[in-house]
Amino acid sequence: MTCCDLKDKVAIITGVSHEKGIGAAEARMFAAHGAKVACCDVAIEGTQKVVEEIKSAGGTAIAVECNVADPDSVKAMVEKTVSEFGTVDILVNNAGITRDAISKKMDVEKWDMVLNVNLKGAFLCCQAVASIMTDRKSGRIINTGSIAIVGNVGQANYASSKAGLIGLTRTLALEYGRKGVTVNMISPGATDTQMLEGVPEKIYDFIKSEVALNRIGTPKEIAAAALFLASDEASFITGQNLFVDGGMSIGL
Ligand SMILES: NC(=O)c1ccc[n+]([C@@H]2O[C@H](COP(=O)([O-])OP(=O)(O)OC[C@H]3O[C@@H](n4cnc5c(N)ncnc54)[C@H](O)[C@@H]3O)[C@@H](O)[C@H]2O)c1
């Protein structure tokens, strides 16, 4: 058997609207491995396009509008997924934002915005699927951290939100472990998505030079790690954070 068959599994993936984003790559890859995918995002237009693409390739997916920072929106998103596909087997908390500023100059709105989406959003999505998974004694949750958890100038909000996910991941792994649910985290390094657009060339080249493999990662390479953690093959792994960063974290 080849690895990572998700046939008939129902997966929720958040943050899917950017065609070149990590969430879209995960949605395509999960669907190609047999999962029925609920693609969830505040930006529904782009999400719909990704869903159409998945369907054209023979996969099963729906687009669900959802603001992960809003408890009612998250509840409605999970209800819609269950009414469409019957249950939830896998949750990938991928939605994330940056609002960079040096900490002295970071206004509280920027702090709240990033913490609300990246950390509270993941918590709300976990909470909304928890009973479904624990009742069935099976489930996979994958949170999306970042290389920034080691600390990054100008990203006090982002680094804190992603570091906070470690505590969330480990705590939920303990709370749900006896109920057959695994909770893990992937921490991408610099990855070629819209999030990196606008980074000045000098900084881009510097980032690249810090990577052991001397290149920027692709969304597919991040998706492959999420796929593995979502699969039956990862059944004895829980509470872990996996850097998928070409070795960038080694020397830090
Ligand atoms: N690209 C990188 O270099 C990199 C590195 C480390 C970690 N990450 C993390 O990987 C994840 C995906 O990053 P990406 O580069 O694909 O980013 P991206 O900006 O392409 O995608 C983020 C998605 O999240 C969605 N989103 C934003 N706020 C939302 C909300 N409130 N509710 C629902 N959806 C919302 C956006 O609409 C978008 O579709 C993020 O969590 C990011 O922090 C990315």
PDBQT file of the ligand as one rigid body, heavy atoms in Angstrom, charges set to zero:
ROOT
HETATM    1  N1  LIG A 301       4.619  31.302   3.293  1.00  0.00    +0.000 N 
HETATM    2  C1  LIG A 301       5.522  31.174   4.262  1.00  0.00    +0.000 C 
HETATM    3  O1  LIG A 301       6.715  31.457   4.074  1.00  0.00    +0.000 OA
HETATM    4  C2  LIG A 301       5.099  30.657   5.614  1.00  0.00    +0.000 A 
HETATM    5  C3  LIG A 301       6.120  30.359   6.548  1.00  0.00    +0.000 A 
HETATM    6  C4  LIG A 301       5.763  29.875   7.786  1.00  0.00    +0.000 A 
HETATM    7  C5  LIG A 301       4.434  29.681   8.109  1.00  0.00    +0.000 A 
HETATM    8  N2  LIG A 301       3.465  29.958   7.201  1.00  0.00    +0.000 N 
HETATM    9  C6  LIG A 301       2.074  29.742   7.623  1.00  0.00    +0.000 C 
HETATM   10  O2  LIG A 301       1.426  28.880   6.698  1.00  0.00    +0.000 OA
HETATM   11  C7  LIG A 301       0.039  29.227   6.617  1.00  0.00    +0.000 C 
HETATM   12  C8  LIG A 301      -0.335  29.492   5.175  1.00  0.00    +0.000 C 
HETATM   13  O3  LIG A 301       0.490  30.520   4.700  1.00  0.00    +0.000 OA
HETATM   14  P1  LIG A 301       0.525  30.993   3.160  1.00  0.00    +0.000 P 
HETATM   15  O4  LIG A 301       1.893  31.454   2.907  1.00  0.00    +0.000 OA
HETATM   16  O5  LIG A 301      -0.109  29.981   2.276  1.00  0.00    +0.000 OA
HETATM   17  O6  LIG A 301      -0.386  32.290   3.300  1.00  0.00    +0.000 OA
HETATM   18  P2  LIG A 301      -1.464  32.941   2.372  1.00  0.00    +0.000 P 
HETATM   19  O7  LIG A 301      -1.519  34.379   2.757  1.00  0.00    +0.000 OA
HETATM   20  O8  LIG A 301      -1.244  32.589   0.937  1.00  0.00    +0.000 OA
HETATM   21  O9  LIG A 301      -2.801  32.215   2.846  1.00  0.00    +0.000 OA
HETATM   22  C9  LIG A 301      -3.450  32.487   4.054  1.00  0.00    +0.000 C 
HETATM   23  C10 LIG A 301      -4.923  32.243   3.866  1.00  0.00    +0.000 C 
HETATM   24  O10 LIG A 301      -5.586  32.496   5.109  1.00  0.00    +0.000 OA
HETATM   25  C11 LIG A 301      -6.804  33.158   4.822  1.00  0.00    +0.000 C 
HETATM   26  N3  LIG A 301      -7.276  33.880   5.989  1.00  0.00    +0.000 N 
HETATM   27  C12 LIG A 301      -6.769  35.022   6.512  1.00  0.00    +0.000 A 
HETATM   28  N4  LIG A 301      -7.504  35.404   7.566  1.00  0.00    +0.000 NA
HETATM   29  C13 LIG A 301      -8.509  34.499   7.710  1.00  0.00    +0.000 A 
HETATM   30  C14 LIG A 301      -9.595  34.352   8.607  1.00  0.00    +0.000 A 
HETATM   31  N5  LIG A 301      -9.814  35.256   9.574  1.00  0.00    +0.000 N 
HETATM   32  N6  LIG A 301     -10.416  33.289   8.464  1.00  0.00    +0.000 NA
HETATM   33  C15 LIG A 301     -10.213  32.397   7.475  1.00  0.00    +0.000 A 
HETATM   34  N7  LIG A 301      -9.202  32.475   6.593  1.00  0.00    +0.000 NA
HETATM   35  C16 LIG A 301      -8.363  33.524   6.708  1.00  0.00    +0.000 A 
HETATM   36  C17 LIG A 301      -6.458  34.086   3.647  1.00  0.00    +0.000 C 
HETATM   37  O11 LIG A 301      -7.611  34.524   2.967  1.00  0.00    +0.000 OA
HETATM   38  C18 LIG A 301      -5.577  33.174   2.821  1.00  0.00    +0.000 C 
HETATM   39  O12 LIG A 301      -6.341  32.392   1.925  1.00  0.00    +0.000 OA
HETATM   40  C19 LIG A 301      -0.150  30.428   7.531  1.00  0.00    +0.000 C 
HETATM   41  O13 LIG A 301      -0.623  30.003   8.781  1.00  0.00    +0.000 OA
HETATM   42  C20 LIG A 301       1.251  30.998   7.660  1.00  0.00    +0.000 C 
HETATM   43  O14 LIG A 301       1.418  31.715   8.858  1.00  0.00    +0.000 OA
HETATM   44  C21 LIG A 301       3.771  30.446   5.967  1.00  0.00    +0.000 A 
ENDROOT
TORSDOF 0
